[in-house]
């Protein structure tokens, strides 16, 4: 899907008359931002489920989605800076609400992992991380909803760019968004599988080391069972 999206970006979507070829970064920058913000909200939902059920699987899902959303958010800031430099002549425009709010959200979530891993007790770690995820996740739509109601916006709006342009723009953007969402889901599944395998391996090592009675070595004086 991403390969198809990139092919459409370079060979199907038109070149913008004002910004030129640099405008094509829109098809990477905006899907990254949408998927990252949705990932933060999903992490809040998973955190809420953990607080309700005390099931550690929900906490792990919350951690993985937030972790990967932070990685995507870094990509958003990098691509946004490149686009801003080419279009506005500055790497970052501090009086633009959309940019500043996204940076605040990123810095807020950048404290998630230091907070989580500063707590040694696994139960407290999961509980505090879930509370953080729910609180920060509720902060995301509130902030961007307030920004949308602002009057003066220099930042281009994705909805306006896709609906006011030709159909090739909206089609390419939609495929790029779907491809980025599928990439995010795939990475989440891979990381969840890796975490589960790591936990199972640690459990087996503890059991083989004698922490579990079923795997504890029998005394030397015990007679073998036939």
BANU-418063 format. One record per atom (N, C-alpha, C): x, y, z. Coordinates in steps of 0.2 Angstrom, whole numbers, plus 5000, padded with zeros to 4 digits. Example, Ala and Ser with C-alpha at 12.3 -4.5 7.8 and 13.67 -1.06 7.14 Angstrom:
! residues 2
506649725039 506249785039 506649845039 506449895035 506849955036 506450005039 
//
This chain:
! residues 226
500449945000 500050005000 500450065000 501050065004 501450125004 501850134997 502050074994 502350084988 501850114983 501250094983 500750124978 500650194980 500650214986 500550284988 501150324985 501750304986 502350334984 502350344976 502150294973 502050294966 501550344964 501050354967 500550404965 500750474967 501150474972 501350544974 501850574969 502250534966 502750554961 502550554954 502050514952 501850504945 501150524944 500750534949 499950544948 499750604951 499950624957 499750684960 500050744956 499750794955 500050854952 500550894956 500950934953 501450974956 501051034958 501151064964 500851124967 501051184963 500651224961 500851284957 501251334961 501051344967 501451384972 502051364975 502051304978 502551274982 503051224978 502751204972 503251164968 503251094971 503751054969 503850984971 503850974979 504051024983 504151014990 503451004993 502951024990 502251014992 502050934993 502450894989 502250824989 502450794996 502850825000 502950805007 502350805011 501850835009 501150835012 500850765013 501050725008 500750655008 501050615013 501650635016 501950595021 501850625028 501950695028 501850735034 501250725037 500650735033 500050735036 499750665038 499850615034 499650545037 500050525043 500750545043 501150535049 500750565056 500550635055 500250665060 499650635062 499250625058 498550595059 498650525063 499050485060 499150415063 499450425070 499950465071 500250475078 499750505083 499350545081 498850575086 498350525087 498150485082 497650425084 497950375088 498650365087 498950315092 498950345099 499050405100 499050435107 498350425110 497850435106 497150425109 497050355110 497250305105 497150235107 497550215113 498150245114 498550225120 498150245126 497750295126 497350315132 496750275133 496450245127 495950195128 496150135131 496750105129 497050045131 497250055139 497450115140 497650135147 497050135152 496450155149 495850155153 495550085154 495650045149 495449975150 495849935155 496549955155 496949925160 496749945167 496550015168 496350035175 495650005177 495249985172 494649955174 494749875175 495149845171 495149775172 495849745176 496349795176 496949775179 497349715175 497149705169 497449665165 498049695162 498649665163 499249695160 499349695153 498949655149 498949655142 498749725139 498249755143 498049815140 498549865142 498949865147 499449905148 500049905143 500149845141 500649835136 500449855129 499849855128 499549885121 499649955122 499449985128 499550055128 500250085127 500750045130 501450065130 501650055123 501450005119 501749995112 501450055108 500750065108 500550115104 500750185105 500850205111 501150265113 501950275111 502250215112 502950215110 503050225102 502650195098 502750195091 502450265089 501950295092 501650355091 502250415092 502650405097 503150455098 503650455092 503750395090 504250385084 503950415078 503350405077 503050445071 502950515072 502850535078 502850615080 503550645078 504050605079 504750635077 504750645070 504550595066 504450605059 504050665057 503550675060 503050735059 503450795060 503850805065 504250865066 504750875061 505050825059 505650825054 505350845047 504850815045 504550825038 504250895039 503950915044 503650985045 504151035044 504651025048 505251075047 505451085040 505551025037 505851035030 505351075025 504651055026 504151095023 504151165024 504151185031 504151255033 504751295030 505351255030 505951295028 505851315020 505551265016 505451275009 504951325008 504351325012 503851365010 503851435013 504051435020 504051495024 504751525025 505251495023 505951515024 506151505032 505751475036 505951465043 505851385044 506251365049 506251295051 505651285055 505451335059 504851325064 504551395065 503851405064 503551465065 503151465072 503451505077 503251495083 502551525085 502351575080 501651605081 501151565078 501251505075 500751465072 500451415077 499851415079 499551375084 499651295083 499551275077 499551205075 500251175076 500751205074 501451185075 501651185083 501451235086 501651245093 501251185097 500651175096 500251125100 500551055099 500651045092 500950975091 501650965095 502051015095 502651015098 502551005106 502051035109 501851025116 501650955117 501250935113 501050865114 501550815113 502050825109 502650785108 503050785114 503150845117 503550855123 503250815129 502550825129 502250795134 502350715134 502250685128 502350615128 503050595128 503550635127 504250625128 504350605135 503950625140 504050615147 503750545149 503450515145 503050455146 503550395148 504050385144 504450325146 504950345152 505250405153 505550415159 505150405165 504550425165 504050415170 503950345172 503750305166 503650235167 504150195170 504750205167 505350165169 505750185176 505450245178 505750265185 505450235191 504850195189 504550155194 504750085194 504950055199 505249985199 504649935200 504149955204 503649905206 503149895199 503149835197 502749825190 502049855191 501749835196 500949855197 500949935197 501349965201 501250035201 501550065194 502050035191 502250065185 501650065180 501350005179 500749995175 500150045176 500050055183 499450095185 499650175183 500250195185 500350265184 500450275177 500750235173 500750245166 500150245163 499650205165 498950205162 498650275164 498750295170 498450365172 498750415167 499350415166 499650465162 499350465155 499350405152 499050395145 498350415145 497950405150 497250435149 497250505150 497650535154 497650605155 497850645149 498450615146 498750645140 498350635134 498050575134 497550565128 496950605128 496750625133 496150675133 496350745131 497050755133 497250825131 497350835124 497450785120 497650785113 497050815109 496450785109 495850815105 495650875108 495750895114 495550955117 495951015114 496651005114 497051055111 496951065104 496851015100 496851025093 496151045091 495651035095 494951065094 494951135095 495351155100 495451225102 495751265096 496351225093 496651255088 496251265082 495851225080 495351225074 494951285075 494751305081 494251365082 494651425082 495351425081 495751485081 495551525074 495651585074 495451625068 496051625063 496651645065 497151655060 497651595060 497651555055 498051495054 498451505048 499151495049 499551495043 499651425040 499551375045 499651305043 499151285038 499351255033 498851235028 498351175031 497751175030 497251125032 497251065028 497251005030 497250945026 496650935022 496050955026 495450945023 495350995017 495551055018 495551105013 495951085007 496551065008 496951045002 496750984998 496350935002 496150874998 495450884995 495050934997 494450944994 494350994989 494851044990 494851104985 495251084979 495651034979 496151014973 495750964969 496150944964 495850884960 495750824963 495450774960 495350714963 495950674964 496450684960 497050644961 497450664968 497350724970 497550744977 497250704982 496550704982 496250674988 496350594987 496350564981 496450494981 497150474983 497650514981 498350494983 498450504991 498150554994 498150565001 497850515005 497250495002 496850435006 497250375006 497550355000 497950295000 498650305004 498850365004 499450375009 499250365016 498650385018 498450385025 498350315027 497950275022 497850205024 498550165024 498950175020 499650145020 499950155027 499950225029 500350235035 499950205041 499350205041 498950175046 499050095047 499150065041 499249995040 500049985043 500450025041 501150015044 501150025051 500750065054 500750075061 500450015065 499949985062 499649925065 500149865064 500449865059 500949805058 501549815063 501749875064 502349885069 502049865076 501449885077 501149865084 501149795085 500949755080 500849685080 501549655081 502049675077 502749655078 503049665085 502949725087 503249745094 502849705100 502149695099 501849655104 502049585104 502149555098 502449485097 503149485101 503549535099 504249535102 504149535110 503749575113 503649585120 503449525123 502949485120 502649425122 503149375122 503549365117 504149315117 504649335122 504749395123 505249405129 505049385136 504349405137 504149385143 504049305144 503949275139 503849205140 504549175141 505049205137 505749175138 506049195145 505849245148 506049265155 505749215160 505049205159 504749155163 505049085163 505249065157 505548995156 506248995160 506549045159 507249055162 507149045170 506649085173 506549085180 506349015182 505948975178 505748915180 506248865179 506648865174 507248825174 507748835179 507748895182 508248915187 508048885194 507448865194 507248835200 506748875204 506548935201 506048975205 505348945205 505248895200 504548865200 504648795202 504148775206 504248705209 504148645204 503848665198 503748605193 504448595190 504848645190 505448635186 506048635191 505948635198 506448625202 506848555202 507448555202 507848495202 507648455208 507648385207 507548345212 508148335217 508048315223 508648305228 509048245225 509648245227 510148195224 509948125228 509648125234 509548065238 508848035235 508448075232 507848045230 507847995225 507447945226 507547885221 507147905215 507447875209 507147895202 506447855202 506047895199 505347865198 505347825191 505047765191 505047725185 504347725182 
//
